[in-house]
């Protein structure tokens, strides 16, 4: 069962006023995102955050993975929390830049840990309860630790179990029948996995939407999505890029609190979604991390296991590229490579002892800190965004699979051309069309598999 929380964006500012009383500006109680219950779920599962101020004490809490961003800062005379770091700056937060954080961002393209561009503003860590009653905030983690033991499942068992759990989770997250759903669909595996699970469950989305790639990229997403939706008999809308891409870039920066170097191409989709009346839209965030092993690399694993964090950091940060030419000398010296390597090494070290350290590192950093800002910073302004790959049961199954599972090639069942014909009137063909295509390169093995039987 899907339980939707009422709020999408909010800010709360608490400051000491006259006669030592607290002055409150904004929303004292707020609840964001969704939770779900039913088969394959646990208590408080979902993507959510909430806060409450009772006049003396503030409590802020989020879900296990923390993909819905909540920013906070402390003032000399108070405290503030918001879904936007920009709103905290407007409320008076110190705008001094965090040099180490910015140095990493300039080379990596995203912030790590709970850093933001601003020293005074931090992101609420995953699975955390924050309490503040006038002094320094107290943060307590309630998230379970990542298992440090390797799964004993065989690869085939993992493939089968993954498919079954994912289908169960999607069905537990379904809105009420009659409520309109949207599925953004690309040429990748993750969004198709969701679409096929919905079709199998008998809950076709009211609309499938695809953003056309901005030139000079080919329009592969739109072409593949059009073929899939035509085969399934589903409504499909292709969103064109706007003429003013610079304006889109600026809008994206504000929506993501200056924490992402991408997503401008999704601004037209965000505008379109805001104009619709969908009860929910689905997102395949995190699917590639666990089911396709896209970030697995033997060299990376060796450097993790040998605790060569500076070397691994330098490799991840890549060459300096255009930075020496695009930054002034003073700026380049200020945000230098040395402090970037040091900060990134600190973050990498936290994952070194896990069975497959690359997956959780990228999950909690690139995916949570950058990719999540599209569904949970841009697309969720008026629409609930559902993320089935963030199911606890799916995460717990896949997070401690051995690295070697992702080197064995794809286990994806390819959909034959004949199975897509006449799908509109044939339930058998619709079931067969649930097989996931293998368009992605075979550099990493995929665990996605579909059993076409009912």
KEMILO-400296 format. One record per residue (C-alpha): chain; x, y, z. Coordinates in steps of 0.1 Angstrom, whole numbers, plus 5000, padded with zeros to 4 digits. Layout:
N
  chain    c1    c2    c3
      A     X     Y     Z
...
//
This chain:
454
  chain    c1    c2    c3
      A  5000  5000  5000
      A  5013  5034  4990
      A  5012  5062  5017
      A  5018  5096  5003
      A  5030  5125  5025
      A  5015  5159  5018
      A  5044  5183  5013
      A  5068  5188  4984
      A  5090  5217  4995
      A  5092  5236  5028
      A  5116  5257  5049
      A  5116  5263  5087
      A  5137  5290  5104
      A  5138  5293  5142
      A  5155  5323  5158
      A  5158  5337  5192
      A  5135  5368  5195
      A  5126  5393  5221
      A  5123  5382  5257
      A  5142  5351  5249
      A  5113  5336  5230
      A  5117  5317  5198
      A  5104  5332  5165
      A  5094  5308  5139
      A  5092  5315  5101
      A  5080  5289  5077
      A  5065  5255  5083
      A  5068  5240  5118
      A  5057  5206  5108
      A  5064  5191  5074
      A  5063  5156  5058
      A  5077  5147  5024
      A  5079  5118  5000
      A  5061  5084  5006
      A  5062  5052  5025
      A  5048  5019  5015
      A  5036  4987  5033
      A  5027  4952  5022
      A  5046  4921  5009
      A  5083  4927  5005
      A  5084  4958  5026
      A  5094  4968  5061
      A  5082  4995  5085
      A  5091  5030  5073
      A  5102  5018  5039
      A  5101  5045  5012
      A  5117  5078  5003
      A  5106  5103  5029
      A  5117  5130  5054
      A  5099  5149  5080
      A  5104  5175  5107
      A  5085  5188  5137
      A  5089  5218  5160
      A  5070  5217  5193
      A  5080  5252  5205
      A  5111  5240  5223
      A  5127  5212  5203
      A  5131  5204  5166
      A  5132  5168  5154
      A  5142  5160  5118
      A  5143  5125  5104
      A  5147  5108  5070
      A  5145  5073  5056
      A  5173  5047  5054
      A  5189  5060  5022
      A  5184  5097  5024
      A  5177  5103  4987
      A  5153  5131  4994
      A  5176  5160  5003
      A  5171  5179  5036
      A  5196  5207  5042
      A  5202  5223  5076
      A  5224  5250  5092
      A  5229  5267  5125
      A  5228  5304  5131
      A  5243  5322  5161
      A  5208  5328  5173
      A  5189  5298  5159
      A  5186  5270  5134
      A  5170  5263  5100
      A  5161  5233  5079
      A  5148  5232  5043
      A  5144  5211  5012
      A  5165  5238  4995
      A  5200  5251  5004
      A  5191  5283  4984
      A  5163  5290  5009
      A  5187  5287  5038
      A  5210  5312  5021
      A  5181  5335  5017
      A  5173  5330  5054
      A  5208  5343  5063
      A  5230  5312  5063
      A  5267  5320  5058
      A  5276  5317  5021
      A  5313  5310  5026
      A  5323  5282  5003
      A  5336  5249  5015
      A  5369  5248  4995
      A  5375  5210  4998
      A  5340  5202  4988
      A  5341  5226  4958
      A  5375  5212  4948
      A  5360  5177  4946
      A  5329  5189  4928
      A  5349  5207  4901
      A  5367  5174  4892
      A  5341  5147  4901
      A  5309  5165  4891
      A  5291  5159  4924
      A  5296  5164  4962
      A  5305  5135  4985
      A  5293  5126  5019
      A  5270  5153  5032
      A  5290  5183  5018
      A  5274  5212  5000
      A  5291  5241  4983
      A  5286  5261  5015
      A  5306  5254  5047
      A  5277  5263  5070
      A  5251  5241  5052
      A  5251  5204  5054
      A  5229  5176  5040
      A  5211  5154  5065
      A  5229  5120  5064
      A  5209  5089  5054
      A  5188  5072  5081
      A  5194  5100  5106
      A  5174  5117  5134
      A  5185  5152  5141
      A  5174  5169  5174
      A  5180  5206  5182
      A  5167  5225  5212
      A  5189  5256  5212
      A  5225  5244  5213
      A  5244  5222  5188
      A  5223  5197  5169
      A  5225  5160  5179
      A  5225  5135  5151
      A  5217  5098  5157
      A  5218  5072  5129
      A  5190  5047  5128
      A  5200  5030  5095
      A  5213  4994  5096
      A  5249  4989  5088
      A  5258  4976  5053
      A  5266  4939  5057
      A  5303  4931  5056
      A  5298  4894  5047
      A  5296  4882  5012
      A  5263  4867  5000
      A  5262  4829  4998
      A  5237  4829  4969
      A  5248  4816  4935
      A  5246  4840  4906
      A  5216  4822  4892
      A  5198  4822  4926
      A  5205  4860  4929
      A  5190  4866  4894
      A  5159  4847  4903
      A  5154  4862  4937
      A  5160  4897  4924
      A  5133  4893  4897
      A  5108  4880  4922
      A  5115  4907  4949
      A  5114  4935  4924
      A  5080  4925  4911
      A  5066  4921  4946
      A  5080  4956  4956
      A  5065  4973  4925
      A  5031  4958  4933
      A  5033  4969  4969
      A  5039  5005  4958
      A  5010  5008  4933
      A  4987  5038  4937
      A  4949  5031  4939
      A  4933  5019  4907
      A  4920  5048  4887
      A  4948  5071  4898
      A  4969  5083  4869
      A  5006  5072  4868
      A  5035  5083  4846
      A  5066  5064  4837
      A  5096  5083  4823
      A  5112  5059  4798
      A  5147  5060  4783
      A  5167  5035  4763
      A  5183  5021  4795
      A  5173  4990  4814
      A  5161  5005  4847
      A  5130  5024  4835
      A  5120  4994  4813
      A  5123  4971  4842
      A  5097  4992  4860
      A  5074  4996  4830
      A  5074  4958  4824
      A  5067  4952  4861
      A  5037  4975  4859
      A  5024  4958  4828
      A  5028  4924  4844
      A  5008  4937  4874
      A  4980  4949  4852
      A  4986  4986  4860
      A  4994  5003  4828
      A  5006  5039  4832
      A  4984  5066  4818
      A  5014  5081  4801
      A  5050  5072  4793
      A  5073  5102  4788
      A  5107  5105  4772
      A  5130  5136  4769
      A  5145  5140  4735
      A  5183  5142  4739
      A  5198  5176  4732
      A  5221  5179  4702
      A  5246  5166  4693
      A  5235  5134  4712
      A  5215  5110  4691
      A  5178  5106  4700
      A  5182  5069  4710
      A  5160  5073  4741
      A  5131  5086  4721
      A  5134  5061  4694
      A  5137  5030  4717
      A  5109  5043  4740
      A  5086  5048  4710
      A  5092  5012  4699
      A  5085  4998  4733
      A  5053  5018  4740
      A  5040  5010  4705
      A  5045  4973  4711
      A  5027  4975  4745
      A  4999  4998  4732
      A  5007  5026  4757
      A  5004  5063  4754
      A  5038  5080  4748
      A  5048  5117  4749
      A  5082  5129  4737
      A  5093  5162  4754
      A  5115  5184  4732
      A  5144  5204  4746
      A  5137  5241  4750
      A  5154  5267  4728
      A  5171  5284  4758
      A  5193  5257  4772
      A  5213  5283  4792
      A  5182  5293  4811
      A  5174  5256  4817
      A  5209  5252  4832
      A  5204  5281  4855
      A  5170  5268  4866
      A  5185  5234  4872
      A  5212  5249  4894
      A  5186  5265  4917
      A  5164  5234  4919
      A  5194  5213  4928
      A  5210  5238  4952
      A  5241  5240  4930
      A  5249  5204  4938
      A  5247  5188  4904
      A  5266  5194  4871
      A  5239  5176  4850
      A  5201  5173  4847
      A  5194  5205  4827
      A  5180  5183  4799
      A  5153  5173  4824
      A  5140  5208  4831
      A  5115  5206  4802
      A  5102  5173  4816
      A  5099  5189  4851
      A  5079  5217  4836
      A  5056  5193  4818
      A  5051  5171  4848
      A  5041  5201  4869
      A  5013  5208  4845
      A  4999  5173  4847
      A  4977  5157  4874
      A  4995  5124  4879
      A  4992  5108  4913
      A  5027  5094  4909
      A  5056  5090  4886
      A  5081  5062  4887
      A  5119  5065  4886
      A  5146  5039  4880
      A  5172  5055  4902
      A  5199  5032  4916
      A  5190  5003  4893
      A  5223  5004  4873
      A  5244  5003  4905
      A  5232  4969  4917
      A  5217  4951  4887
      A  5242  4961  4860
      A  5273  4967  4880
      A  5281  4998  4859
      A  5307  5012  4884
      A  5325  4979  4890
      A  5361  4979  4879
      A  5389  4955  4888
      A  5414  4983  4893
      A  5391  5001  4916
      A  5385  4970  4936
      A  5422  4963  4940
      A  5428  4999  4952
      A  5400  4996  4977
      A  5413  4963  4991
      A  5449  4976  4992
      A  5436  5008  5009
      A  5453  5029  4982
      A  5428  5058  4987
      A  5450  5086  4974
      A  5457  5066  4942
      A  5421  5057  4938
      A  5410  5093  4944
      A  5434  5106  4918
      A  5421  5080  4893
      A  5385  5089  4899
      A  5392  5126  4897
      A  5408  5121  4863
      A  5430  5146  4846
      A  5427  5184  4853
      A  5413  5189  4818
      A  5400  5224  4812
      A  5402  5235  4849
      A  5436  5253  4846
      A  5423  5273  4817
      A  5387  5280  4829
      A  5396  5291  4864
      A  5417  5321  4874
      A  5450  5313  4890
      A  5438  5323  4924
      A  5407  5301  4921
      A  5427  5271  4908
      A  5451  5274  4937
      A  5422  5277  4962
      A  5404  5247  4949
      A  5435  5227  4941
      A  5438  5190  4933
      A  5455  5182  4966
      A  5426  5191  4988
      A  5402  5173  4964
      A  5423  5141  4967
      A  5424  5144  5005
      A  5386  5149  5009
      A  5377  5121  4984
      A  5401  5097  5002
      A  5383  5103  5034
      A  5350  5093  5019
      A  5364  5063  5000
      A  5379  5049  5032
      A  5344  5044  5048
      A  5336  5017  5022
      A  5369  4998  5020
      A  5360  4968  5041
      A  5327  4960  5023
      A  5324  4930  4999
      A  5319  4951  4969
      A  5330  4986  4980
      A  5324  5004  4947
      A  5287  4998  4947
      A  5279  5014  4980
      A  5304  5042  4975
      A  5287  5053  4942
      A  5252  5045  4957
      A  5257  5069  4986
      A  5277  5095  4967
      A  5271  5098  4929
      A  5236  5083  4930
      A  5224  5099  4962
      A  5242  5132  4959
      A  5237  5139  4922
      A  5213  5116  4903
      A  5187  5118  4931
      A  5185  5155  4926
      A  5166  5150  4894
      A  5136  5130  4908
      A  5138  5145  4943
      A  5148  5181  4935
      A  5132  5187  4901
      A  5105  5162  4892
      A  5088  5161  4926
      A  5077  5197  4927
      A  5040  5186  4924
      A  5042  5149  4917
      A  5051  5119  4940
      A  5081  5101  4927
      A  5083  5064  4934
      A  5117  5046  4934
      A  5113  5007  4936
      A  5151  5001  4934
      A  5153  5018  4968
      A  5133  4989  4983
      A  5150  4975  5014
      A  5146  4939  5002
      A  5161  4947  4968
      A  5190  4966  4984
      A  5197  4940  5010
      A  5198  4913  4984
      A  5221  4930  4960
      A  5245  4951  4981
      A  5267  4923  4993
      A  5268  4902  4962
      A  5305  4895  4952
      A  5322  4917  4927
      A  5327  4887  4905
      A  5290  4883  4898
      A  5291  4915  4877
      A  5319  4902  4855
      A  5301  4873  4840
      A  5282  4891  4813
      A  5245  4899  4811
      A  5218  4876  4824
      A  5192  4897  4808
      A  5167  4878  4788
      A  5165  4895  4754
      A  5131  4902  4739
      A  5127  4887  4705
      A  5113  4908  4677
      A  5083  4885  4672
      A  5072  4888  4708
      A  5065  4925  4704
      A  5040  4921  4675
      A  5003  4923  4681
      A  5009  4930  4718
      A  4979  4953  4721
      A  4954  4925  4719
      A  4974  4895  4732
      A  4980  4889  4769
      A  5006  4863  4760
      A  5025  4887  4740
      A  5023  4913  4767
      A  5039  4889  4791
      A  5066  4880  4767
      A  5073  4917  4762
      A  5082  4919  4798
      A  5116  4905  4790
      A  5142  4931  4794
      A  5162  4942  4764
      A  5200  4942  4765
      A  5209  4975  4749
      A  5236  4984  4774
      A  5272  4973  4768
      A  5284  4941  4783
      A  5313  4957  4802
      A  5294  4950  4834
      A  5272  4920  4840
      A  5235  4925  4845
      A  5214  4906  4870
      A  5182  4916  4854
      A  5162  4886  4843
      A  5125  4880  4835
      A  5105  4849  4836
      A  5078  4853  4809
      A  5054  4829  4826
      A  5023  4843  4844
//
